[in-house]
C-alpha cells in the first residue's frame, strides 16, 4: 500500500527482502518485478503521492508540488543550466514528455569497447525493450493530437531534406492536453506512478512517501537496511523515523541524489568515480513568431523529432510550454515582454538536445545529503554544436514562414532572416553568451563497468564494494546516450531485478539448507544422547 506520513502513529521499524530508495524509472520496475516474484518490498520516496485528479493544468502549482526546488535546480559553472527533477511518486517520469527511445547501437558498442560491458548484449536489451514497450503501450505519437506546432516543424524540416518522424511515447489514448510536464490529467501517459508502482502495490509492496533516506546500513561488507526521516511537506521539518532491515538495498534516487547519499555515507568511494562523469544532454530552444495561430500548448509537447544530425550529436525534438512558463523564460521585460506575450497564440517552439563530447560535470556532497552541488562546464565543441542546433532550428522556422526567431544567445536574441543566420554562424560564442539553457537527463555519476578501479557498479548494477547494494537509476549509465534515457533506465533496472531475485532465492535456499542441516544435527545429537543413556543404564535405558 501507499503510506503517507500523516497516517503513521509513530516511528516505523520493519523488515523486508528488499528496500528501494526512489520510485522513478529505476525504482518502479525493480519494485514491480520483485514484488510480483513473491518478495517483500518496501519503497521509500521523498516526494508525495498524487493521483490524476491532482493534476489541474496549473504549471505553477505543479512546479512547487512535483519538482525538486520548484523545478529550479541548477548546475554551477558556465553557462548556468536549469536541470528540473521530479520529486514525487513516479519520479521524473511523472513530469516528463513520455518519450521512449532505445539506446543507439553505436552507444552500446562504446559501452562494450570502452567499459568492458560485453555481457550486456543488444539481443538481451531488445528483449527487455520489447517487453517494456508492450507493458507501457509505447507507440509513435498520433498525428491527430501531435499539435500544429510540431507538425509544422516536421513538415518544413522534410522540405529542406532533413529526416525525422514521430517520437515513440508511453501513452495510451493520449488526448493531447499539452501538459505532460505538469502531470498527465487524463492518466494516458504510462509514467511509473500509474504503471509500475500500482502494480507493485497490488503485488504487496509498500511505498512510504514523504520520507528521505539518510543512512545505508552496512554490516560486514553487506548492505542490511536503510534509515530515513519523514518530512512535513509544508515546513520541510523532519518528523518521524523509519528503519527498514532488508537483505538487499537498491538506490534509485537519480544521478544527483544517489551519489550524494553514497558520499554522505562514505561508502563505495574507493574508485574515485562517485559523483564524477556527469552528463546532462544540454538543451537549446527556439521560439518563432508565425503568421498564423499555432495552437500551443494544445497537442503533445514532444511528439516529433528531426534526427538528421544525430551522428553529429544533435537531436531536434518538439517542445511546447504553457503561457505561464513562457512568460518566465523570455529574455526581456517591460513593454517588450508584454508585447511578446500578447503574441503567444502565434508563437511556435522547438528544442535541441546535445550529446556531450567535451563537456565535464560532477556532483559533490554539499553541506548536507539534501543539498548536493552539481557542477557543469560546457565544452567548446559542445558550445559550437549547441549553436549549430539553434541555427538549424531557425533555418527550419524561417522555411515555415516565421517572421522572427527568438534564441537564448546574447546578441542574437532575435533573428529576422537569413542575414542574421549568417551573422550568427560566423560568431564565436562565449559560454557566458548563452542563457536560459536547460537539461533533463543527468546520467553517469555512479557509472557501470568491468573494472572496480574505474567504475562504481558491476554490469549487474551491484556495487563493487558493498555486497547486496544495487544502484538502479541513470547514474549507472556509463556514457551520454544522445537520446531520452527513461526506457534504457527501465530496461537496466528490470535486468538488475533478475540478478536481485537470484540473490534472494539463493539466500533463501541457503537459509533453508542451513535450517535443514541444523535440524539434522539436532536429531543426531538427540539420537547420540539416547544411545549414551542406554549404554550407561540410566533412566529410560530399559
N, C-alpha and C positions, 0 to 999 in steps of 0.2 A: 504494500500500500504506500501511498504518498503521505508522509508525515510532516506537518507544518509545526514550527516551534511553539506556536500558541496552544497547540493541543497537548503538549507534554506537561506532565505533572511535576517533573524534576529532571535531574541528570539521567543520561541514558548510558547503560553499560550492558553490552551484549556480545554474543559470539556469532560468527558466520564462517562459511567456507571461503568467501571472497568479499573484500570490501573495496569499492571503486570510488575514487575521488574524481568527480566530474561526470556530467550526464550528457555530453555533447556527442560529436561524430565518432569519438573513440569509446567513451564510456558506455553509451547506449547499446551499441552492438554487443560489447562484452557482457553487459548485464543480461541482455535477452538470451544470448546463446547459452550462457552458463546456468541461468535460472531454468531455461527450458530443458537443460540436461540434468536437472534434479538437484543442483547445488543451491545452498542457501546464500543469497546475495544481498549485500547492503550497498546502496549508492549514497554518497554524500555530495550534495550540491549547494554551493554557496548562494546561488540566486533563489528566486521564488518560483512557484509553480503558477502558470496562468493557463486558462482554457481559451478557446476561440471567442467566447463571449467577452473576454477581457481585451481583445484586440479591436480597438474602436476607431481606427483610421487617424488618430491624433498622434502625429510624429513626435511632438514634444513630450507627451506622456510616455510614449514607448521608449524614447531615448533614456529617460530617467529610470524607468522600471526594468527594462530588458537588457540594458547595456552596462558594462563596467565604465565607471567615470562618466556616465551620461553620454557615452559614445565619443568622448574627447581624450581617450588615451593617446599619447603622442610619443614619437621617438625623439631622442635628444641627438642633435647633430645637424648637419646641413644637407638638404633643407629639412625643416621640421615636417614630419609626416604624421597625419592622424591615422591611427590603427584601431578602428572600432572593434570591440569584442563583446560577444553576448555574455550575459551573466544571468542565466535563467535555466529552468529545466529544458533540456534540448540544446543548451549552449548556443554557439553562433549559428547552428543550423536553423534555429527558430527565427533568426533575423537576417538570413542571407537570401539570395535570389533563387536558390534551389538548383543551380547549375550542377550537373553530374557528368564529369568528363573522366575518361580513363587516362592512366599515365601514358605519355607519349613513349613510343618504342625506344627512341634514342636516349631518353632519360633512364629507362630501366637498364639499357645497355651500359650506361655510365655507372649505375649502381653496381653492376656486375664487375666491370673492369677496374673502377677506382676504389670501390668499397668492399669488394670480395663477397657480394651478396648473390652469388650464382644460384644458391638454393631457392631464391625467390624467382621462380620461373614465370615466363609470360603465360604459359598454359594454365598454371595454378591461379595466377591473378585473374585471368579471363573467366575461369570458373566462378571465382568469388564475385567478380564484377557482374556476371550474368545473373547470379542468384540475388545479388543486391538490387539490380535493376528491375528484376521481376517483383521483388518484395516492395520496392519503393515506387512502383508504377512509373519508372523512368521512360520518357518518350520525348521526341522532339516537340518544341513549343508549337502550339496550334496557331497557324497564321491568322485565324479568325479572332484571336484575342492577343496577338503579339503586340499590337499597338501601332498606330500610324508612324510614330517616331522611328521605331526600329525597322519597319518595313521600308520606309523612305530611304534610310541609310543603306540598307542591304541592296535595294534596287539600284541605287546610283553607284555603289561600290562595284556591282556587277557590270554596269555600263562602262566603267573605267577598266574592266578586265580583272578585277580583284575577286578572288574566290572567297566564298563564305557560305553561310546557311543558317539554319535554326538550331539553337542550342538544346541539348537533351536536359530535361529537368525532372525532378522527383515530385511531380504534381499530377493529381488525379482530378480530372474535370475542372481545370483551372478556369475561373471566371474573369481573370484579368483586372482585378481591383487596383493593381499598381502599388500595393503597399507591402510587398514581400519583406522589406527590411524592418517592418514595424509589427510583425506578427500577422500571420495569414488569417483573416477573419472568416474565411469560408472553410478552413480546415483542408483545403485541397493540397497544399504543399505538404509532402510527407516528411517533414522535419522530424528529428528524433523525439520531440515532445508529443507527437501524435502517432508515432510508429513504434520504434524500439522500446521506449520507456513504458508505454501502456502494455505492450506485450510482455515485457519483463515483469511488470507488476502483476499481470494476470497469471504469470508462472510462479509467483510467490516472492518476488524481490521487494525489498523495502527501500524507499527513497526518502532520505531526510533532507528537507530543503532549509534554506537559510542557515546553513552550517558550514563554517570554514575549517577545513582540515589544517592542523597546525603541526602535528608531530607524527612521524612514521616510527612505529615501534620496531626495533631490531634486536633480536637476541641470538647470540651465537652465529652471526653472519646471515641470519634469515629474517625476513620481514614477518612480523607476527601480529600487526594491527595498526590502528590509526587512532589518534586522539584529536578532537576538534572542539570548537565552541560555536554555539548558536549565536546569531546576532539579531538585534532588533532592526527590522528594515527601515524604520523611521529615524532612529537615532544612530544606528551603526554600533551601538554598545554591545559588548559581548555579554551573554547571559549564561544559559545552562551549558553543561559539558556533555560531550559524547565520547565514548570509548568503545571501539569495536575490535575484539580479538578475532583474528582470521588466519587461515592457512596461507592465503595469497592476498597481496595488496596490489592494486592496479592504480597507477597515476594516469589520469586522463584530463588534466586541468588545462591543457593547451601549451603552446610553445613559449609563453611568457610565465605563466603561473607554475608550471611543473618544474622548470629549472630553479626558480626562486625557492620553492619548497625544499628541493634537494639541497640547495646551498645553505638554507637556514637550519636544516637538519644535519648538515655536514656529512652527507653520505654520497657515495658514487662519484667522488670528485677526483679520483687518482689519475684519470686520463687527461684532466685539464680541459675537457670538451663541454662540460655542463655550462650552458648559457652561451656558448660560442656558436659560430656558423649560422647566425640568424639570417634568413631570407624572408622577404615580405611581399614580393610582387608589387613594386611601386606602381601606382595608377595615375594616369593623367586623365583629363576630361576636357571636353569642348562643349560650349553652348552655341547654338546657331539661331539667329533671328530669321525666320522663314516668312515667305509672303502669305502663307495660308495657315490656318489653325492646325496644330499637330496633335491636339487631344491629350497632352500629358496632364496628370500621370497615369491616365487610364491605359490599360494594357499590361503586358508582362514587362517589368522593368528591364530584365536581362533575357531577351528572347532570341536575338540574332547575334551573329559574330562574323568577323572577317579574319580569316587565318592565312591569308596570302603571305604574310610577313612573319609567320610563326618560326620559320628557320632562322630568322634574324633575332628571335627573342621578343617579338612584338605580337600581341593578340589584341584585336579590337573587339570589344563586347558592349552590347547595349546597356544603357543606364538611363533611368528617369528618376526624378525626385519631385515630391510634392512642393507646393509653393513655399511653405514654411521653411523647408530645408534649403531651397534655392536662395531664399532671402538672406540666409546667414553665410552663403558661400560666394556671393557676388563680390568682386574686387573693388567696389566703390560704394560711397554712401550718398546721403543727401538727395538732391533732386534727381541726380543720375540713377541712383538706386531705385527711387520711386518710379521713374520712367521705365526702367528695365522690368520691374515687377509688374507694371501695367501691361507689358507685352508678354507676360507669362504664357498665355494661350498659344502664342506664335513661336515660342522658343523650344527648339529641339535639343537633344543632348545625346552624347555618346562617350564611351570611355575606352581607355587603353590600359593594358597590363604588360609590364616588363618582366621578363625572366632574367634575373641578375647575372652579370658576367664579372664585373669588377667592384661591385658594392660590398660593404662589410657591415655587419651588425652583431650585437651581442646583448644579452640580458645579464644584469648584475643584481645582487641580492637586494640592495636598497636598505632603508632604515628598518623595515620590518618585512615579514613574509607577505603582508598585504600590499606593500608598495615597492615592487620590483622596478628597476630602472631599465629602460630599453634605449640602447644607443644604435644609431644607424647613419652611415655615411654613403651617400650616393656617389658611385664611381664615375669617372669621366666618360667611359664608354657607355654606361647606362644612362647618363645625363643626355648624351647625344642620341641614344636610342629613344629616350623619352621625347626629346624634341622632334625626332622623325615621326613618332607616332602622332603627335599633335599636328604636324604638317599634313600627314596622310588624312587624318580626320577632317581637317579644314578643307583639304582638296575635295574630299567627297561631299562635304556640306555645300561648298560653292557649286559643285556639279549638280547638286539637287536644287539649286536656286537660292541659297542663303544670301541675305543682304549683308549680314555681318556675322563674324565668328568670334566668340569670346574665349580667351585662353588663360591658363594660370601662369603666364610668363610676363614678368615685369618688362615694360617697354613694348610689349606685344599683346596687351590685354584685349585689344580689339583689332581684328583683321578685316579689311574692307574688300579685298580681292587678291588677284594673282600677284600684283606688285608687292603687297605686304607679305605674301607667302615667300616670294623670292628674297625679300629683306630678312625674314626670319631664318630662311635656310642658310643664309650667309653668316648669320650671327653666331659668335662663340659664346655660349651661355655660361654664366656662373651659377653655382649651386644656390647662392642667395637670391638669384633672379626668379627662382621657382617658388610659388606659394600655393597654398590650398591643396597640396598633394594628399592622397590617402592611400591606404593599403589594407588588404583584408585577409591575407593569408600568411601569418607568421609561421615559420617552419624551421626545423633543423637544429634546435638548441640542445637536444639530447640524442644526437644522431646515432643511427644504427650502422653497424659494421662488423667485419670479421676479426678485427684486431682490438683487444681491450685497451691498448695504449692510445688508440686514435678514435675510439667510439665509446658510447655510454651503454648501449644495449646490444644484445646479440640479434641475429635475424629472427629469433622467436619473440622479440620485444622484452625479454627478461634482462635485467641489468647484469652486467659482468660482475659487479662487486657484491651485491646483496641478493641472495637466493630468494625466490618466491616474490620478488618485487618486479613488477612489469610496468612498462610505460606504453600506453596505447593512445597516442594523440599525434598531432602534427609535428611535435618536437623530434620524433624519431626519423622523419623523412630526411635522408642524408643530403639531398640537394634541392634546389628550386625545381618545381615541376613544370612551370611555364603554363599551367592550366589550373583551373579551380580544383583544390585538392580534396574536397569533402568525400568524394566517392573512394579515393585512394586511402584516406584515413580510415574509412569504414571497412574497406577490404583488409587492410593490415590489422585492424582490431579484430575482425572476425577470424582472421588467420591465427592471431595470438590466442584467441579464445580456445581454439583447438588444442594448443600446447598447454594452456592452463587446465583444461579439462583432463588431459592426460596426466598432468602432475597430481591433480586432486584424486583421480581414480587410482593412480599409483600409490599415493599416500594412504588412501582408504584401504587398498589391498594390503599394504604393509601393516596397517593397524589391525586389519582382520587377521593377517597371518601371525602377527605378534600376539594377538589375543588367543588364537588357536594354540600357539606354542605354549603360552602361559597356562592355559587350561590343561594341556598335555603334561606340562611339568608338575602342576598341582596334583593331577591324577597319579603320576608316577611317585610323587612324594607320599601321597596317601597310601598307595599300594606298598611302598617300601616300609612305611611305618607299621602297616598291618602285618607284613611279614616279620618285622622285628619283634612285634608283640607276641606273635605265635611262637617264634623261636625262644623267646625269653620265658614263655609260660605265664605271662602276665594276664590280667583280666581280659576276658574276651578271646583268649587264645584257644579255648577248647571248642 
